[in-house]
Amino acid sequence: MSVPKIPVDQAEPRTELALVFPILSGMAEEVERLAAELTGPKAEEFGRSQRGIGIRGESWFLNKTPQGDSVTVYLEGEDLLRSLRSLIASETPTDRWLKSEVKRVTGVDFGSSPQLSLPRQILRYPS
């Protein structure tokens, strides 16, 4: 099944976005370790990186189901599609490390233009 790339043109910027990434088999603990590293020893670098690409808020949610583990990443910013494109293009050491870690635990390669299926929002409360 072909998954669309992050669109280059968007009618209006997306200010919030939730992305779900499957976690490779046996890597759920590694995702938790990565989150702990980003909020611990690498928090300052991570914050600088996120602010630099326009992300003002990010939350991760670990989902464990009989079908497999996944992580939901909720983002807030002024134009999140632009932020994602900036992350893909970034060559800073912190961003290169983060993209490598994400690929290692999820298989999603942000080092090249990833094949992401962007979700369509179907409910918002309050609207």
Beta strands, then each sheet from edge to edge (+ up, - down):
strand 1: 16-22
strand 2: 55-65
strand 3: 68-77
sheet 1: 1+ 3- 2+
end
